[in-house]
């Protein structure tokens, strides 16, 4: 590898790409392509290096290179690998699941919201006992279908402006790098338990930061356009007081040159699909035992029975039924049952009242939701201990009496004294 990089250093990046023992020669025209390989062969002959003619391909407009089908139109998935994924039998143990997970993950840059789609299969890899769930089987079939529908990724043109579209949900974050409306690459990342408790603002901000880090090599050298459906992020550089987390992220963003634009979620269809109803349902099915039976409660529910019956034949704006569950927009309607308190408890586990309400309001809906959350927070012992207005300090205790000189030393400053002959007096007392 080092030898070839040295002997072909004047060609690399111009019409030659080298990776270990593979040499790819590319040219914009047929005439040039007849000339470029001749230069490569001269170098090989001078260095006494030899090629395997059985593995060589000449004058072709598409070639398999490093697991990808490279052509003048862009980059596609290797048809043989696609066929292997489509024909893969349902895994029966952890080893087979890991093999499928690894092969599918190799093409994650072609599949929109890959991390969210494959999340149920990832859950099957955890623990010592293997159990293939219904959600994992649905994700397994969905991935096979997505592989066949994967777009052709256009090759990046560094003379054109890059566009970055970012979005976040309660499950993960996503991004799309594109030029002239054509995708160059997709990015997705599943959020861990800590980051799932971020506010919507922080999740959207984190999606931008991770997308910039992931595509650093594309974006660092030129100005680009950044799209987000969270309008408040347009003014992040104008804020004077920032949390430590935000300050760190702003510092990272300042190394890039870009203009940020707001794009409403309904228009940001490429990345915003991550945060829609299917994702919320799949997450609830994984995390909530008996979640499927809870749809039967709508019929007689005191809050949603009337809306449920009106929405049976057609949508009753803003309510709609999907997969047997009632939604208000993109928020799941929760019937009057114990699940409401469980959801509040889960959402409040990592924050105070404002964070709890903001996080839950993005995903769930029921009447008097704010009142229920407020009552739960008022009963929260952790919040009572943490908030000064509710602190129970107990009785004052006397300080211990010193038993020898210089065992206990105290110091107090007296400031704000008047001027004396133009000099400010400051004193200290012990």
C-alpha positions in Angstrom: 0.0 0.0 0.0 2.8 2.4 0.9 4.8 1.5 -2.2 1.9 2.1 -4.5 1.0 5.4 -2.8 4.6 6.5 -3.4 5.0 5.5 -7.0 1.5 6.7 -8.0 1.5 9.9 -5.9 1.4 12.1 -9.1 -1.7 10.3 -10.3 -3.8 9.8 -7.1 -6.8 12.0 -7.0 -6.5 12.9 -10.6 -7.4 9.7 -12.4 -6.3 7.0 -10.0 -7.7 5.6 -6.7 -5.7 3.0 -4.8 -6.9 0.8 -1.9 -4.5 -2.0 -0.8 -4.1 -4.2 -4.0 -6.9 -2.6 -6.0 -6.2 0.2 -8.5 -9.1 2.1 -10.0 -8.5 4.3 -13.1 -11.2 6.7 -14.0 -11.5 9.2 -16.9 -14.1 11.7 -18.1 -13.8 10.6 -21.8 -12.9 7.5 -23.7 -9.9 9.2 -25.4 -8.4 10.1 -22.0 -9.1 6.6 -20.7 -7.0 5.1 -23.4 -4.1 7.3 -22.3 -4.4 7.0 -18.5 -4.0 3.2 -18.2 -0.9 3.5 -20.4 0.6 5.8 -17.8 -0.3 3.4 -15.0 1.2 0.4 -16.9 4.5 2.3 -17.4 4.8 2.9 -13.7 4.0 -0.8 -12.9 6.6 -1.9 -15.4 9.3 0.4 -14.0 8.6 -0.8 -10.5 8.4 -4.5 -11.6 4.8 -4.8 -10.3 2.4 -7.2 -12.0 -1.4 -7.4 -12.3 -3.7 -10.4 -12.4 -5.4 -10.2 -15.9 -8.3 -12.4 -14.8 -9.3 -9.7 -12.2 -8.9 -6.7 -14.6 -11.7 -4.9 -16.3 -11.1 -2.3 -19.1 -13.3 0.3 -20.8 -16.4 -0.3 -18.7 -18.9 2.3 -17.5 -19.5 0.6 -14.1 -17.3 -1.5 -11.8 -17.6 -3.2 -8.4 -15.2 -1.5 -6.1 -14.9 -2.1 -2.3 -18.4 -3.5 -2.1 -20.1 -0.7 -4.1 -21.2 -0.5 -7.7 -19.5 2.6 -9.1 -20.8 4.2 -12.3 -21.2 7.5 -14.0 -24.6 7.9 -12.3 -23.2 7.5 -8.8 -22.7 4.8 -6.2 -25.1 1.9 -5.8 -25.2 -1.2 -3.6 -23.5 -4.3 -4.9 -26.3 -6.4 -6.5 -24.8 -9.6 -5.1 -24.9 -8.2 -1.6 -28.4 -7.0 -2.1 -29.4 -10.5 -3.2 -27.7 -12.0 -0.1 -29.7 -9.6 2.2 -33.0 -10.3 0.4 -32.6 -14.1 0.5 -31.3 -14.2 4.1 -33.5 -16.6 6.2 -35.0 -15.5 9.5 -32.2 -15.6 12.2 -32.6 -18.4 14.8 -29.7 -17.4 17.1 -27.5 -14.5 18.1 -24.7 -15.5 15.6 -27.0 -15.4 12.6 -28.5 -12.1 13.8 -25.1 -10.5 14.2 -24.1 -11.6 10.7 -27.2 -10.1 9.2 -26.8 -6.9 11.3 -23.2 -6.5 10.1 -24.0 -7.0 6.4 -27.0 -4.6 6.5 -25.0 -2.0 8.5 -22.4 -1.9 5.7 -25.0 -0.2 3.5 -26.5 2.0 6.2 -25.5 5.2 4.3 -28.1 4.1 1.5 -31.0 3.6 3.9 -32.9 6.5 5.4 -33.3 6.3 9.2 -31.4 3.0 9.3 -30.7 3.1 13.0 -34.3 3.5 13.9 -35.4 0.8 11.5 -32.9 -1.8 12.8 -33.4 -0.9 16.5 -35.7 -3.9 17.3 -33.1 -6.3 15.8 -30.4 -4.6 17.9 -32.4 -5.2 21.0 -32.4 -8.9 20.2 -28.6 -8.9 20.5 -28.7 -7.7 24.1 -28.6 -10.2 27.0 -27.6 -13.8 27.2 -30.8 -15.3 26.0 -31.8 -14.9 22.3 -35.5 -14.1 21.6 -36.7 -13.1 18.1 -39.6 -10.6 18.7 -42.4 -9.7 16.4 -41.0 -6.2 16.2 -37.6 -7.6 15.1 -39.3 -9.7 12.4 -41.1 -6.6 11.1 -37.9 -4.7 11.0 -36.2 -7.6 9.3 -38.7 -7.6 6.4 -38.7 -3.8 6.3 -34.9 -3.7 5.8 -35.2 -6.2 3.0 -37.7 -4.0 1.3 -35.6 -0.8 1.9 -32.6 -2.5 0.4 -34.4 -3.0 -2.9 -35.6 0.6 -2.9 -32.2 2.2 -2.0 -31.5 5.2 -4.1 -28.4 5.8 -6.2 -26.1 8.1 -4.2 -24.6 10.9 -6.4 -20.9 11.4 -6.3 -20.0 14.6 -4.4 -19.0 17.6 -6.6 -16.8 20.0 -4.5 -17.6 22.8 -7.0 -21.3 22.7 -5.9 -22.9 23.7 -2.6 -23.6 21.0 -0.1 -27.0 20.9 1.7 -27.4 19.3 5.1 -30.9 18.4 6.3 -31.2 17.4 10.0 -34.0 16.2 12.2 -34.5 14.4 15.5 -37.1 12.3 17.4 -37.5 10.6 20.7 -35.7 7.5 19.4 -32.9 8.8 17.2 -31.5 11.5 15.0 -31.0 11.7 11.2 -29.4 13.7 8.5 -29.2 13.8 4.7 -26.3 15.2 2.8 -27.3 16.3 -0.7 -26.4 18.4 -3.7 -29.0 19.9 -6.2 -31.7 17.8 -4.5 -29.8 14.5 -5.0 -28.7 12.5 -1.9 -25.0 12.0 -1.4 -25.3 10.1 1.9 -27.7 9.3 4.7 -26.8 9.4 8.4 -28.7 8.1 11.4 -27.9 7.4 15.1 -30.0 5.8 17.8 -30.2 7.9 21.0 -29.1 6.4 24.3 -31.3 6.6 27.4 -29.6 9.8 28.6 -30.1 11.7 25.3 -33.7 10.5 24.9 -34.4 12.8 27.9 -33.1 15.9 26.1 -35.5 18.6 25.3 -36.6 18.9 21.6 -34.3 21.9 21.2 -31.3 19.9 22.5 -32.1 16.9 20.3 -32.4 19.0 17.2 -29.1 20.7 18.2 -27.4 17.4 18.8 -28.6 16.1 15.4 -26.9 19.1 13.7 -23.6 18.6 15.7 -23.4 14.9 14.9 -24.2 15.4 11.2 -21.4 18.0 11.0 -19.0 15.7 12.7 -19.9 12.8 10.5 -19.5 14.7 7.3 -16.6 16.8 8.5 -14.4 15.9 5.5 -17.1 17.1 3.1 -18.1 20.3 4.8 -15.1 21.8 6.6 -13.5 23.4 3.5 -16.5 25.2 1.9 -19.7 27.0 2.8 -22.8 25.0 2.9 -26.5 25.3 3.7 -27.9 23.8 6.9 -31.6 23.0 7.1 -33.5 22.3 10.4 -37.2 22.2 11.2 -36.5 23.8 14.7 -36.6 27.5 14.0 -35.0 28.6 17.3 -31.7 27.1 16.2 -31.4 29.9 13.6 -30.5 32.3 16.4 -28.1 30.1 18.4 -25.1 32.3 17.5 -26.8 35.4 18.9 -27.4 34.0 22.4 -25.2 35.4 25.2 -25.9 32.9 28.0 -25.3 29.3 27.0 -25.4 26.1 28.9 -22.0 24.2 29.0 -23.3 21.6 26.6 -24.5 24.3 24.2 -21.3 26.3 24.5 -19.3 23.2 23.5 -21.6 22.6 20.5 -21.5 26.2 19.4 -17.7 26.2 19.5 -17.6 23.1 17.2 -20.0 24.8 14.8 -17.9 27.9 14.6 -15.2 26.0 12.7 -17.6 25.6 9.8 -18.9 28.2 7.3 -22.6 27.8 6.7 -26.0 29.5 6.5 -28.8 28.0 8.6 -32.3 27.9 7.2 -35.6 26.8 8.8 -37.5 24.2 7.0 -40.9 23.2 8.4 -41.3 19.5 9.3 -44.0 19.0 6.8 -41.6 20.1 4.1 -38.5 18.4 5.5 -39.8 15.0 4.4 -36.4 13.5 3.8 -35.2 13.7 7.4 -38.5 14.3 9.2 -39.8 10.7 8.5 -37.7 9.7 11.5 -40.1 11.4 14.0 -43.5 10.2 12.7 -46.1 7.7 14.0 -44.5 4.4 13.0 -41.4 5.2 14.9 -43.3 6.1 18.1 -45.5 2.9 17.8 -42.5 0.6 17.3 -40.7 2.2 20.3 -43.7 1.8 22.6 -44.2 -1.8 21.5 -40.6 -2.6 22.5 -40.7 -0.8 25.9 -44.3 -1.3 27.1 -45.5 -4.8 28.1 -49.0 -5.5 26.7 -49.0 -2.3 24.6 -51.1 -4.0 21.8 -54.0 -4.6 24.2 -54.2 -0.9 25.2 -55.8 0.0 21.8 -59.0 -1.7 23.0 -59.5 0.9 25.7 -60.5 3.7 23.2 -64.0 2.4 22.7 -65.2 3.1 26.2 -62.7 5.7 27.3 -64.2 8.8 28.9 -61.8 11.1 27.1 -61.6 9.6 23.6 -64.7 7.4 23.0 -66.6 10.0 21.0 -63.5 11.0 18.9 -62.7 7.3 18.3 -66.1 6.5 16.8 -66.0 9.7 14.6 -62.6 8.7 13.3 -63.6 5.1 12.3 -64.6 5.8 8.7 -62.4 8.8 7.9 -60.0 11.1 9.7 -61.6 13.5 12.2 -59.0 16.4 12.1 -56.7 16.7 13.8 -57.3 13.1 15.0 -56.5 10.0 12.9 -56.4 6.3 13.5 -53.3 4.4 12.4 -52.6 0.7 13.1 -55.5 0.7 15.6 -54.1 3.6 17.6 -55.6 7.1 17.9 -53.3 10.1 17.1 -53.7 13.8 17.4 -51.4 14.9 14.6 -48.2 13.0 15.4 -48.9 12.6 19.1 -50.3 9.3 20.4 -53.5 9.7 22.4 -53.3 7.9 25.8 -56.6 6.6 27.3 -57.5 7.2 30.9 -55.5 4.3 32.5 -52.4 3.6 34.5 -50.2 4.0 31.4 -50.5 7.8 31.8 -48.7 7.8 35.1 -46.1 5.4 33.9 -45.4 7.7 30.9 -45.1 10.7 33.2 -42.8 8.8 35.6 -40.6 7.7 32.7 -40.4 11.2 31.2 -39.8 12.9 34.5 -37.0 10.5 35.5 -34.3 12.9 34.2 -35.6 16.4 34.5 -37.8 19.1 36.1 -41.3 20.1 35.3 -40.6 22.2 32.2 -38.5 19.5 30.6 -41.0 16.8 31.5 -44.0 18.7 29.9 -42.0 19.7 26.8 -40.8 16.2 26.2 -44.1 14.4 26.7 -46.1 17.0 24.7 -44.0 16.2 21.7 -45.1 12.5 21.7 -48.3 12.1 23.7 -51.7 13.7 24.2 -54.6 13.5 26.6 -56.9 16.1 28.1 -55.6 18.0 31.2 -52.2 16.6 30.6 -50.4 19.6 32.0 -52.4 19.3 35.2 -51.6 15.6 35.7 -47.9 16.3 35.1 -47.9 19.2 37.6 -49.5 17.1 40.3 -47.0 14.3 39.7 -44.0 16.7 39.9 -45.4 18.2 43.1 -45.4 14.8 44.7 -41.8 14.0 43.5 -39.5 13.7 46.5 -36.4 14.3 44.4 -37.7 17.6 43.2 -38.7 18.7 46.7 -35.2 18.1 47.9 -33.6 19.8 45.0 -35.7 23.0 44.9 -34.8 25.5 47.5 -38.3 26.7 48.2 -39.2 23.2 49.3 -36.0 22.3 51.2 -36.5 20.8 54.6 -33.3 21.8 56.3 -34.3 20.7 59.8 -33.2 22.3 63.1 -30.1 24.5 63.3 -27.2 22.7 64.9 -24.5 24.4 67.0 -21.0 24.4 65.6 -18.4 22.2 67.4 -16.4 23.9 70.1 -12.6 24.1 69.3 -10.4 22.2 71.7 -7.1 24.1 70.9 -5.9 27.3 69.2 -5.9 27.4 65.3 -8.1 24.4 65.0 -11.0 26.4 63.5 -10.3 29.6 61.5 -13.0 31.8 59.9 -12.7 34.8 57.6 -15.2 37.4 56.5 -14.8 40.4 54.1 -16.5 43.7 54.6 -17.0 45.4 51.2 -18.8 48.5 50.0 -17.3 51.0 52.6 -17.2 54.7 51.7 -14.1 56.4 50.1 -11.5 57.8 52.4 -9.3 60.4 50.7 -10.1 58.9 47.3 -9.2 55.4 48.4 -11.7 52.6 48.8 -11.5 50.9 52.2 -11.8 47.1 52.4 -11.6 45.2 55.6 -11.6 41.7 56.8 -12.4 40.2 60.1 -11.5 37.0 61.7 
